Amino acid sequence: MTNPSQARDKQFFTDLKSTELNDGSLENHRTSTDIITLEFNKGNRLAYSRSDKTLCIWKRFKENVWDSLLQINTTSNKPVYCIAWDTVDELIFVTVAKDSTAQIWQLNGSNTQCKCLKTIQTPGPKNSNFIAKISPDGKYLVIASFNNTISFYDFQSKHEPVFFFQYTFNENVYDLQWDSKSTFLIFTLSNGTAPIYSITKDSGGLRFSLLQTLSGHNASVTSVAITGDRIILGTNEGIVSIWDLSTLVCISVDSSIDVPVTSVQASYDGDYLLITYEHHNARIIRLSPFSKDSETILELENSSRGIYSAKFSSTRLALAYTGMNNNCVVLGRKEHSKRRYRGS
């Protein structure tokens, strides 16, 4: 039986306005180009990449009204696989595309132009970069390659990032995440663990030290999120585990869906958790307060093509996801809605 709080949550998400973002150029070949990844910045923009190697960047006018589209033809030979918005300058972002480079881009304020500031060539002959993450304080850029090599850069100069060092894991790396204070990184590995490394800088340079390792999963840990005093891990066996950040003890497990988890992400306020799966509908459940028998608040239907991305906004209660027709759909509050709902 659904309790009153869960009923309010479900009604709130049901009432959100759904907006389909139409690229225009896709009218004649919508079914042949997939959305690979999408990402909100901390301002009013949403970017997503397509399998035809284009980037689409939308600017939000108000609430859920997206009225400005900029399309970019990237110079990479492959589609953009990951987008990382700068955490300090909302007009700058980094892309990687499963090759040995990373590109730094800068938008203008009106969302009509975008230029490539720098193309980084990561050291190593066989790099295939698939993750880029900028620290919350904007000082560091971390790039992960499919050869399990992590490259660290000083990102304070966007035009000329300075290479610090590389570190190679013995296991396959699936995901990584910064903490909110830019003091440590959590990596998720194929051996079912999630090591936590501290990042400190002194007169000797940048120091990268193992602090602790979260363990206990029997399959690859595929995704990680950090919100408030919680760490969330998703695994290849469909399990989502929730850990207390202060004690590093697992406090709850969700095993409702027996298919691999592809991503986990908390809403900007930490109230809700978005979980995406391989070839299965995405789910939103309540994270705070969390209950072991949490019901699914909202399901987002997965594309029949199996390529799927869904993300919360980092600044407001809104989310974007891949629609059934390979379009981008945004759920946000209606224009007249001014209330801030938190449930209880």
Salt bridges, closest charged atoms under 4 A:
ASP9 OD2 - ARG286 NE 2.83
GLU20 OE2 - ARG30 NH1 3.94
ASP23 OD2 - ARG50 NE 2.54
ASP34 OD1 - ARG305 NE 2.51
GLU39 OE1 - LYS311 NZ 2.71
GLU63 OE2 - ARG333 NH2 3.76
ASP86 OD2 - LYS158 NZ 3.14
ASP154 OD2 - LYS201 NZ 3.91
GLU160 OE1 - LYS118 NZ 3.33
ASP202 OD2 - ARG207 NE 2.52
ASP229 OD1 - ARG230 NH1 3.21
GLU237 OE2 - HIS217 ND1 3.92
ASP244 OD2 - ARG230 NH1 3.54
ASP254 OD1 - ARG283 NH1 3.19
ASP269 OD2 - ARG340 NH2 2.03
ASP271 OD1 - ARG342 NH2 3.10
GLU295 OE1 - LYS10 NZ 2.90
GLU335 OE1 - LYS62 NZ 3.30
